[in-house]
Amino acid sequence: MRLYILLVALGMLVNTQGYTEEQQKKLKEHVTVCIGGTGANVELVSRARAGDFSFEDDKVKSYVFCVLKRIGLMDNEGVFKKEVALAKLDERKREPAGKAIDNCVSQYNTEGAPAEQLAWNYLKCYQILLPGNPII
């Protein structure tokens, strides 16, 4: 029963609208691997995806970094890969996303901060600027 609940919860964490079947499969795999690898609380991850950043949790930060790294949007040092991100979007979403990415990277790319913190800062910024467009 616990496994079923976890699988349902993981399904809720993955916004697959607009993705191909193959992309949906890969994203679900990334979410599963990162939840398992970081031990992040599924409820807290879901809250972050919904734009609720009223908490700080190191495991959720590690989860965010893990997903961003696995989908190719961040490297091991926490450097965001804008070109990769924009290439994954529809043409009509690229301009607003590009502006949001530039804003978030310049605003939150704190020198010397751990990659997990950079990923968390980036996610918060992106969700505030483009609500309803989760990247994880």
C-alpha positions, 0 to 999 in steps of 0.5 A: 500500500505504501508503494502505491501511495508513493507512486500516486504522489510521484505522479502528482509531482510530474507535470507532463502536459505538453511532453511527448510520451518518451519525455514523460517517461524520462521525467518520471524516471528522474523524479523517482530517482531524485526522490529516492536518492535524496530522501526528499519529502514528497509533500514538500516537493509538491508544495515547491512545485506549486510555488509555496516556498515558505519553508527551507529543506535541504533534502528538497534543495538536493531534489531540485538540484538532482532533477535539474542536473538529470534533465540537463539544465544544471551542471555539477557546479550549479551553473544553469544551462539556458540554451538547453532549457530554451531548446526544450520549450515550444517556440511561443514560451521561449521569449518569456522563459528566456527573460525569466532565466536571465533575471533569475540567474543574474539575481540568484547566482551567488558566488560560492553558494552550494549547487543545491542552494543555487538550484533552490534559488533558481526554482523559487525565482522562476516559479514567481516570475512564471507561475504555473510553468513548473520546470521540475 
